[in-house]
Amino acid sequence: MATRIRPATNRAASLELIQDFSLEMTGKDITALAEAKDQIPPRTRINITFLGNEDLEMRVAAARTVRDLGFVPVPHISARRLKSREQLEEFLGRLQEVGASEHVLVVGGDPATPEGPYEDSLAIIRSGMLQQFGVREVGIGGYPEGHPDIPQETLWRALEDKTAALAEQDLGASILTQFAFDTDPVADWIDAVRARGINAPIRVGTPGPAGIKRLLGFARR
């Protein structure tokens, strides 16, 4: 069962919760990351987005920069944005060339209709291609507060299927959650994950420093 920590009453435990935190960047944030590098602990995981307005060169350049600055690159792979198997192979191959393919985060992606052969992140995992390019650990998504378009039972089945598929392929697994705004649903969800026999590390998503207007925007999304 998850240990429930009240930050207001247990500061030491709260600080322990954010040890080994990870960050996220887009392909446009290379300069900002370089400027902030001295404030970020070495070997911090930096997630690199796979957005529709970015291209291969931007994603690879961001992954290379993360590695060169002494951090751990975690490139995202958006299943429904991939137009072909060859595009996935090219992306993984380029990541391997720059030493940034060991850790990836596989997501379904925003498009409602797949742009190619991969309908969801499980299809990427089951493709068998990840290990061919040096992937050792795969991050998958978690939804402590649910998803507006996906039934809860479908989310649970997907989480179970993905962790099982990764275990079958001897790939490490980690779970990165969507932003959450209330601690109790997160703690309840973690209890439910563990009750289902899923023991992968869980990284709880939280918004970075932001004003009220931006936080409200995150909450609406």
Secondary structure by P-SEA (a helix, b strand, c coil): cbbbbcccccaaaaaaaacbbbbbbcccaaaaaaaaccccccccbbbbbbcccccaaaaaaaaaaaaaacccccccccccccccaaaaaaaaaaaaaaccccbbbbccccccccccccccaaaaaaccccccccccbbbbbbbccccccccaaaaaaaaaaaaaaaaaacbbbbbbbcccccaaaaaaaaaaaaaaccccbbbbbbbccccaaaaaaaaac
